[in-house]
Amino acid sequence: MLNWKTGFCILLAGLATILCGCMPAPVSDIPARNWKMSVVTGEDSAWTRGARLFADLVKQRSSGRIQITVYPDAGLAGGNQVNELTMLRDGNIDFTYHSNLLYSNLDQSFAAVSMPWLFTDYAQVDAALSGAAGRELLKETEAYGIVGLAYGENGFRQLTNSKLAVRVPEDMYGLKIRIPDVGLYNSIYRELGATPVIMSFPEVTGALKQGQIDGQENPVDIIVSSRLYEVQNHITVWNYSYDALILGMNKKEYNSLPAAAQEIIRQAAIEASIEQTKLSRDAAKTRLSLLRDQGMIVTELTPDQVKAFRTATEPVYVEWSEKIEPGIQKLWEIRSPSE
């Protein structure tokens, strides 16, 4: 099997062919622009760091004619991720990093990437996203007034809670788990016997402190950068769902640009998202020890334990196969049936 580094190279080859020695485009005909980019995560996250790199690359390659200001914590949308995506479509925000999960509110096919226990490693992820179905999914954003410029990464999502170490599906029964406003996750957690609670991410820490919810799910980088270890004492590492990011641009703004500017934007988006993905993967490896140091009880599931959860969520595939376009369902070809 390919290791993740080899798989990542496949992803780059599929998404970044323009990086093969291309020189920056001429900027003499590029109009001046002052744009806004919003991300829902905090300053220390891989999302924000990738967004700032993107802004820096665009500024440099446009000789300063294009300026992009990055706003963390969804500050332009009152902390609401759904509003943030709507504002991108409407042109009130020019760029965002958004999870494919949020895009599934526009088109349920975007949920295909995040089905429960679909991928076992990064090599599988990279092969899927760089393939025909992954490219088709990225282009699907254009039907909704957004140009999908590149895939970044939020990563494999883990579970935190304040009640118990989750090891078997039965441990999930009755837990109130915050989820984003995403139909797929509602299906998954109900299938596991938990009570999913839809909530905007900036509200999560307060809700955990007040006991309104028992836990939440997110990649390790988000758990650390949001300091959720201060209000949660258990984390289950189970890699239950992979979460891609899409660096999206308002389509009307993109189409208003000359070809030279479009090339700068696309190339910078790909390069920044490559680095953002590396940051995300590094954080997944190194930041788990920080959570231990902060006193969290870390439960890492064995392959046999994962198999039990995977079997328990098979009905989710049956349900969602009716909601996802057949061409996009080819992302699932990497998956072998549960034994």
Secondary structure as a PSIPRED ss2 file (coil, helix, strand):
# PSIPRED VFORMAT (PSIPRED V4.0)

   1 M C   1.000  0.000  0.000
   2 L C   1.000  0.000  0.000
   3 N C   1.000  0.000  0.000
   4 W H   0.000  1.000  0.000
   5 K H   0.000  1.000  0.000
   6 T H   0.000  1.000  0.000
   7 G H   0.000  1.000  0.000
   8 F H   0.000  1.000  0.000
   9 C H   0.000  1.000  0.000
  10 I H   0.000  1.000  0.000
  11 L H   0.000  1.000  0.000
  12 L H   0.000  1.000  0.000
  13 A H   0.000  1.000  0.000
  14 G H   0.000  1.000  0.000
  15 L H   0.000  1.000  0.000
  16 A C   1.000  0.000  0.000
  17 T H   0.000  1.000  0.000
  18 I H   0.000  1.000  0.000
  19 L H   0.000  1.000  0.000
  20 C C   1.000  0.000  0.000
  21 G C   1.000  0.000  0.000
  22 C C   1.000  0.000  0.000
  23 M C   1.000  0.000  0.000
  24 P C   1.000  0.000  0.000
  25 A C   1.000  0.000  0.000
  26 P C   1.000  0.000  0.000
  27 V C   1.000  0.000  0.000
  28 S C   1.000  0.000  0.000
  29 D C   1.000  0.000  0.000
  30 I C   1.000  0.000  0.000
  31 P C   1.000  0.000  0.000
  32 A C   1.000  0.000  0.000
  33 R E   0.000  0.000  1.000
  34 N E   0.000  0.000  1.000
  35 W E   0.000  0.000  1.000
  36 K E   0.000  0.000  1.000
  37 M E   0.000  0.000  1.000
  38 S E   0.000  0.000  1.000
  39 V C   1.000  0.000  0.000
  40 V C   1.000  0.000  0.000
  41 T C   1.000  0.000  0.000
  42 G C   1.000  0.000  0.000
  43 E C   1.000  0.000  0.000
  44 D C   1.000  0.000  0.000
  45 S C   1.000  0.000  0.000
  46 A H   0.000  1.000  0.000
  47 W H   0.000  1.000  0.000
  48 T H   0.000  1.000  0.000
  49 R H   0.000  1.000  0.000
  50 G H   0.000  1.000  0.000
  51 A H   0.000  1.000  0.000
  52 R H   0.000  1.000  0.000
  53 L H   0.000  1.000  0.000
  54 F H   0.000  1.000  0.000
  55 A H   0.000  1.000  0.000
  56 D H   0.000  1.000  0.000
  57 L H   0.000  1.000  0.000
  58 V H   0.000  1.000  0.000
  59 K H   0.000  1.000  0.000
  60 Q H   0.000  1.000  0.000
  61 R H   0.000  1.000  0.000
  62 S C   1.000  0.000  0.000
  63 S C   1.000  0.000  0.000
  64 G C   1.000  0.000  0.000
  65 R C   1.000  0.000  0.000
  66 I E   0.000  0.000  1.000
  67 Q E   0.000  0.000  1.000
  68 I E   0.000  0.000  1.000
  69 T E   0.000  0.000  1.000
  70 V E   0.000  0.000  1.000
  71 Y E   0.000  0.000  1.000
  72 P C   1.000  0.000  0.000
  73 D C   1.000  0.000  0.000
  74 A C   1.000  0.000  0.000
  75 G H   0.000  1.000  0.000
  76 L H   0.000  1.000  0.000
  77 A H   0.000  1.000  0.000
  78 G C   1.000  0.000  0.000
  79 G C   1.000  0.000  0.000
  80 N C   1.000  0.000  0.000
  81 Q H   0.000  1.000  0.000
  82 V H   0.000  1.000  0.000
  83 N H   0.000  1.000  0.000
  84 E H   0.000  1.000  0.000
  85 L H   0.000  1.000  0.000
  86 T H   0.000  1.000  0.000
  87 M H   0.000  1.000  0.000
  88 L H   0.000  1.000  0.000
  89 R H   0.000  1.000  0.000
  90 D H   0.000  1.000  0.000
  91 G C   1.000  0.000  0.000
  92 N C   1.000  0.000  0.000
  93 I C   1.000  0.000  0.000
  94 D C   1.000  0.000  0.000
  95 F E   0.000  0.000  1.000
  96 T E   0.000  0.000  1.000
  97 Y E   0.000  0.000  1.000
  98 H E   0.000  0.000  1.000
  99 S E   0.000  0.000  1.000
 100 N H   0.000  1.000  0.000
 101 L H   0.000  1.000  0.000
 102 L H   0.000  1.000  0.000
 103 Y H   0.000  1.000  0.000
 104 S C   1.000  0.000  0.000
 105 N C   1.000  0.000  0.000
 106 L C   1.000  0.000  0.000
 107 D C   1.000  0.000  0.000
 108 Q H   0.000  1.000  0.000
 109 S H   0.000  1.000  0.000
 110 F H   0.000  1.000  0.000
 111 A H   0.000  1.000  0.000
 112 A H   0.000  1.000  0.000
 113 V H   0.000  1.000  0.000
 114 S H   0.000  1.000  0.000
 115 M C   1.000  0.000  0.000
 116 P C   1.000  0.000  0.000
 117 W C   1.000  0.000  0.000
 118 L C   1.000  0.000  0.000
 119 F C   1.000  0.000  0.000
 120 T C   1.000  0.000  0.000
 121 D C   1.000  0.000  0.000
 122 Y H   0.000  1.000  0.000
 123 A H   0.000  1.000  0.000
 124 Q H   0.000  1.000  0.000
 125 V H   0.000  1.000  0.000
 126 D H   0.000  1.000  0.000
 127 A H   0.000  1.000  0.000
 128 A H   0.000  1.000  0.000
 129 L H   0.000  1.000  0.000
 130 S H   0.000  1.000  0.000
 131 G C   1.000  0.000  0.000
 132 A H   0.000  1.000  0.000
 133 A H   0.000  1.000  0.000
 134 G H   0.000  1.000  0.000
 135 R H   0.000  1.000  0.000
 136 E H   0.000  1.000  0.000
 137 L H   0.000  1.000  0.000
 138 L H   0.000  1.000  0.000
 139 K H   0.000  1.000  0.000
 140 E H   0.000  1.000  0.000
 141 T H   0.000  1.000  0.000
 142 E H   0.000  1.000  0.000
 143 A H   0.000  1.000  0.000
 144 Y H   0.000  1.000  0.000
 145 G C   1.000  0.000  0.000
 146 I E   0.000  0.000  1.000
 147 V E   0.000  0.000  1.000
 148 G E   0.000  0.000  1.000
 149 L E   0.000  0.000  1.000
 150 A E   0.000  0.000  1.000
 151 Y E   0.000  0.000  1.000
 152 G E   0.000  0.000  1.000
 153 E E   0.000  0.000  1.000
 154 N E   0.000  0.000  1.000
 155 G E   0.000  0.000  1.000
 156 F E   0.000  0.000  1.000
 157 R C   1.000  0.000  0.000
 158 Q E   0.000  0.000  1.000
 159 L E   0.000  0.000  1.000
 160 T E   0.000  0.000  1.000
 161 N E   0.000  0.000  1.000
 162 S C   1.000  0.000  0.000
 163 K C   1.000  0.000  0.000
 164 L C   1.000  0.000  0.000
 165 A C   1.000  0.000  0.000
 166 V C   1.000  0.000  0.000
 167 R C   1.000  0.000  0.000
 168 V C   1.000  0.000  0.000
 169 P H   0.000  1.000  0.000
 170 E H   0.000  1.000  0.000
 171 D H   0.000  1.000  0.000
 172 M H   0.000  1.000  0.000
 173 Y C   1.000  0.000  0.000
 174 G C   1.000  0.000  0.000
 175 L C   1.000  0.000  0.000
 176 K E   0.000  0.000  1.000
 177 I E   0.000  0.000  1.000
 178 R E   0.000  0.000  1.000
 179 I E   0.000  0.000  1.000
 180 P C   1.000  0.000  0.000
 181 D C   1.000  0.000  0.000
 182 V C   1.000  0.000  0.000
 183 G H   0.000  1.000  0.000
 184 L H   0.000  1.000  0.000
 185 Y H   0.000  1.000  0.000
 186 N H   0.000  1.000  0.000
 187 S H   0.000  1.000  0.000
 188 I H   0.000  1.000  0.000
 189 Y H   0.000  1.000  0.000
 190 R H   0.000  1.000  0.000
 191 E H   0.000  1.000  0.000
 192 L C   1.000  0.000  0.000
 193 G C   1.000  0.000  0.000
 194 A C   1.000  0.000  0.000
 195 T E   0.000  0.000  1.000
 196 P E   0.000  0.000  1.000
 197 V E   0.000  0.000  1.000
 198 I E   0.000  0.000  1.000
 199 M C   1.000  0.000  0.000
 200 S C   1.000  0.000  0.000
 201 F H   0.000  1.000  0.000
 202 P H   0.000  1.000  0.000
 203 E H   0.000  1.000  0.000
 204 V H   0.000  1.000  0.000
 205 T H   0.000  1.000  0.000
 206 G H   0.000  1.000  0.000
 207 A H   0.000  1.000  0.000
 208 L H   0.000  1.000  0.000
 209 K H   0.000  1.000  0.000
 210 Q C   1.000  0.000  0.000
 211 G C   1.000  0.000  0.000
 212 Q C   1.000  0.000  0.000
 213 I C   1.000  0.000  0.000
 214 D C   1.000  0.000  0.000
 215 G E   0.000  0.000  1.000
 216 Q E   0.000  0.000  1.000
 217 E E   0.000  0.000  1.000
 218 N E   0.000  0.000  1.000
 219 P C   1.000  0.000  0.000
 220 V H   0.000  1.000  0.000
 221 D H   0.000  1.000  0.000
 222 I H   0.000  1.000  0.000
 223 I H   0.000  1.000  0.000
 224 V H   0.000  1.000  0.000
 225 S H   0.000  1.000  0.000
 226 S C   1.000  0.000  0.000
 227 R C   1.000  0.000  0.000
 228 L H   0.000  1.000  0.000
 229 Y H   0.000  1.000  0.000
 230 E H   0.000  1.000  0.000
 231 V C   1.000  0.000  0.000
 232 Q C   1.000  0.000  0.000
 233 N C   1.000  0.000  0.000
 234 H E   0.000  0.000  1.000
 235 I E   0.000  0.000  1.000
 236 T E   0.000  0.000  1.000
 237 V E   0.000  0.000  1.000
 238 W C   1.000  0.000  0.000
 239 N C   1.000  0.000  0.000
 240 Y C   1.000  0.000  0.000
 241 S C   1.000  0.000  0.000
 242 Y E   0.000  0.000  1.000
 243 D E   0.000  0.000  1.000
 244 A E   0.000  0.000  1.000
 245 L E   0.000  0.000  1.000
 246 I E   0.000  0.000  1.000
 247 L E   0.000  0.000  1.000
 248 G E   0.000  0.000  1.000
 249 M E   0.000  0.000  1.000
 250 N E   0.000  0.000  1.000
 251 K H   0.000  1.000  0.000
 252 K H   0.000  1.000  0.000
 253 E H   0.000  1.000  0.000
 254 Y H   0.000  1.000  0.000
 255 N H   0.000  1.000  0.000
 256 S C   1.000  0.000  0.000
 257 L C   1.000  0.000  0.000
 258 P C   1.000  0.000  0.000
 259 A H   0.000  1.000  0.000
 260 A H   0.000  1.000  0.000
 261 A H   0.000  1.000  0.000
 262 Q H   0.000  1.000  0.000
 263 E H   0.000  1.000  0.000
 264 I H   0.000  1.000  0.000
 265 I H   0.000  1.000  0.000
 266 R H   0.000  1.000  0.000
 267 Q H   0.000  1.000  0.000
 268 A H   0.000  1.000  0.000
 269 A H   0.000  1.000  0.000
 270 I H   0.000  1.000  0.000
 271 E H   0.000  1.000  0.000
 272 A H   0.000  1.000  0.000
 273 S H   0.000  1.000  0.000
 274 I H   0.000  1.000  0.000
 275 E H   0.000  1.000  0.000
 276 Q H   0.000  1.000  0.000
 277 T H   0.000  1.000  0.000
 278 K H   0.000  1.000  0.000
 279 L H   0.000  1.000  0.000
 280 S H   0.000  1.000  0.000
 281 R H   0.000  1.000  0.000
 282 D H   0.000  1.000  0.000
 283 A H   0.000  1.000  0.000
 284 A H   0.000  1.000  0.000
 285 K H   0.000  1.000  0.000
 286 T H   0.000  1.000  0.000
 287 R H   0.000  1.000  0.000
 288 L H   0.000  1.000  0.000
 289 S H   0.000  1.000  0.000
 290 L H   0.000  1.000  0.000
 291 L H   0.000  1.000  0.000
 292 R H   0.000  1.000  0.000
 293 D H   0.000  1.000  0.000
 294 Q C   1.000  0.000  0.000
 295 G C   1.000  0.000  0.000
 296 M C   1.000  0.000  0.000
 297 I E   0.000  0.000  1.000
 298 V E   0.000  0.000  1.000
 299 T E   0.000  0.000  1.000
 300 E E   0.000  0.000  1.000
 301 L C   1.000  0.000  0.000
 302 T C   1.000  0.000  0.000
 303 P H   0.000  1.000  0.000
 304 D H   0.000  1.000  0.000
 305 Q H   0.000  1.000  0.000
 306 V H   0.000  1.000  0.000
 307 K H   0.000  1.000  0.000
 308 A H   0.000  1.000  0.000
 309 F H   0.000  1.000  0.000
 310 R H   0.000  1.000  0.000
 311 T H   0.000  1.000  0.000
 312 A H   0.000  1.000  0.000
 313 T C   1.000  0.000  0.000
 314 E H   0.000  1.000  0.000
 315 P H   0.000  1.000  0.000
 316 V H   0.000  1.000  0.000
 317 Y H   0.000  1.000  0.000
 318 V H   0.000  1.000  0.000
 319 E H   0.000  1.000  0.000
 320 W H   0.000  1.000  0.000
 321 S C   1.000  0.000  0.000
 322 E C   1.000  0.000  0.000
 323 K C   1.000  0.000  0.000
 324 I C   1.000  0.000  0.000
 325 E C   1.000  0.000  0.000
 326 P H   0.000  1.000  0.000
 327 G H   0.000  1.000  0.000
 328 I H   0.000  1.000  0.000
 329 Q H   0.000  1.000  0.000
 330 K H   0.000  1.000  0.000
 331 L H   0.000  1.000  0.000
 332 W H   0.000  1.000  0.000
 333 E H   0.000  1.000  0.000
 334 I H   0.000  1.000  0.000
 335 R C   1.000  0.000  0.000
 336 S C   1.000  0.000  0.000
 337 P C   1.000  0.000  0.000
 338 S C   1.000  0.000  0.000
 339 E C   1.000  0.000  0.000
